[in-house]
Amino acid sequence: MRLIIAEKPSLARAIAEALPAGVRREDGALMAGDSVVTWCLGHLLEQAPPDAYDPSHKAWRLDTLPILPDRWKLVPRAKARAQLAVIRGLLKRADTVVHAGDPDREGQLLVQEVIEHLGWQGPVARLLVSDLNAPAVKRALSRLEDNARYAPLYRAAQARARADWLYGINLTRAWTLVGRQAGHDGVLSVGRVQTPVLGLVVRRDAEIRDFEPRPFFVLWADLVVARGRLRAWWVPGEGHSLDDQGRLLERAPAEALGGRLAGAEGRLARLETRDRRQAAPLPYSLSALQVDAARRHGLSAKAVLDICQRLYERHQLITYPRSDCRYLPEEHWAGARRTLEGACGEDATLRGWLAGADFAKRSKAWNDKKVGAHHALAPTGKRADLSRLSRQEADVFRLITRNVLAQFYPPLSTREVKAEFAIAGEVFRARGQEVLEAGWKPLFTTRDEAPPLPPLTEGEPCRVEEAGVEDRETRPPEPFTDASLIKAMMNIARYVEDPAIRRTLRDSDGLGTEATRAGILETLLERGYLAREGKALRATRLGDALIASLPEAVGRPERTALWEQRLSAIAEDGDAPAPFLDALVEDLRGLLGHADAERMRRALAGARGVEVPSRGRKAGGKARRQSAGRRTGGKTSPGGARRKRGSSS
């Protein structure tokens, strides 16, 4: 008997239905000829609590930290025991086993830890399914690989789980205990991803709060040229009082110049034109989709993830959604027309876009070298009746389909023009853009670019028709939103001050993963560290105090981003996990030395931030304290909720 272990029931059903034999349902499994398909329910196992290693660890005490397991243990989740028993029984009858976890690091861990925990010693094959439609699953079943090939991926995921446990358990216990000494009644959760994300928001809020606007002044001139009119802007020279961006800080010079401009003659001293061809935006990764869906449709990152899961599992309209890739396999290009016709046929908007597609075109999106365990989000080709979807599901499906359709449109072709005028001994500049070929742009409701300038010839005369001075102020940075915070997590190198580390992080995956970022934001909201103000995400007083009480490095992104590099080296280059974990333990010892009740007391007293909404206040009281205590001392690490990829967030 061949036993196929899927990550979740929806995948198990898709696999069973793709097998040649008829499907018969049994308790916890699907029978199809000589194959049996069973499933996990997310993680069936979890890291054992501290008191499983030593009963004395049930009590939270500073003098027992750090807690360092000698031999790591996994325990069944309470609601998973029945399904674990089903898999145990099936393994006893199996000749071969097929690992059918999701095609990513956590999917590799989720199924393999069950296989190893139950003591299976026989051969294991690997099935990689990224599309639940029957033809795609059949193709995947015909391409089984040796699971041993993915051993480095498993070791990386296992090291991540253990490191998150060490970091979350020890730092959460330490800061909760010093918090109690300082008068805070509740758990203070610290995680290797959630805390740096909180730090981003705390620092942004402080910049906004401490920002002092400074006035600056601009002088414009409306010019008449040979073939039209345009507006140009004065470029004050270094002899004036300017800020570091060249903005004029005194009004008088602008007023004086403006007073003598009316009717003044000048000439076009310099003209630059540049033709640009811009390829269509690539198909989406999950994070890129979350950013766009937040901006265009006001959806939270968590809502987008949930919608994508429904489109993938329930409706089978899109491919595997938790992807960090924006490229598609080259073999998909030949079938793209058929796929997109199925996706677009029932929707007027999509049909209109489909009509303009040229399927002879081949964009850079089709690139096997850029595709790893996942490829970009794409429609499966199943006939899509958008009237059967919710409005939000239809909005997200259109975005996903649009970005794939755009690969069959011409590039956006534009001409950028920069003009520099000499008037009254001063320099005035204007810029514009002309669209030569719209290409893919009509599919996207992007912001308007600079309007075109009239036709210009270098050296031609100009005359000032009108001029004016505008009073402006410097503006603080915008508060984070779901979209901008997800984007910040994707491009975390921008928020790193050390130039050397910033260079090394430019190619990293950033903070968190495609699958965890939405959950991290929700966790910070649920724990009362962040609150929503309209679309903005703001730090609460508790969140602000936590960051102030921690060593600076814990609330900054460098450490966790470098963690991901080390984990990638384990997964991709075969590095051993032990040096990574040993270095973490040494780091932990140093961090625990900074747990200080007096520092916490000062942080709580001086905290600034928004008030926690009523739901957050409720969660921060006794109920949250008890559940957090159970998670930390019992069933789940303090860094994450009970879900597949809840790592130490």
Buried (B, 14 or more C-beta within 10 A) or exposed (E): EBBBBBBBBBBBBBBBBBBEEEBEEEEBBBBBEEBBBBBBBBBBBBBBBBBBBEEEBEEBEEEBBBBEBEEEEBBBBEEBEEBBBBBBBBBEEBEBBBBBBBBBBBBBBBBBBBBBBBEBEEEBBBBBBBBBBBEBBBBBBEEBEEBEEBBBBBBBBBBBBBBBBBBBBBBBBBBBBBBBBBEBEBBBBBBBBBBBBBBBBBBBBBEBEEEEEEEBBBBBBBBBBEEEEBBBBBBBEEEEEBEEEEBBBBBEBBEEBBEEBEEBEBEBBEBEEEEEEEBBBBBBBBBBBBBBBBBBBBBBBBBBBBBBBBBBBEBBBBBBBBBBBBBBBBEBBEEBBEBBBBBBEBBEBBEEBBEBBEBEEEBEBBBEEBBEBBBBBBBBBBEBEBEEBEEBBBBBBBBBBBBBBBBBBBBBBBBBBBBBBBBBEBBBEBBBBBEEEEBBBEBBEEEEBBEBBBEBEEEBEBBBBBBEBEEEEEEBEEBBBBBBBBBBBBBBBEBBEEEEBBEBBEEBBBBBBBBBBBBBBBBBBBBBBBBBEEBBBBBBBBBBBBBBBBBEBBBBBBBBBBBBBBBBBBBEEEBEBEEBBEEBEEBBEEBBEBBBBEBBBBBBEEBBBBEBBEEBBEBBEEEBBEBBBEBBBBBBBBBBEBEBBBBBB
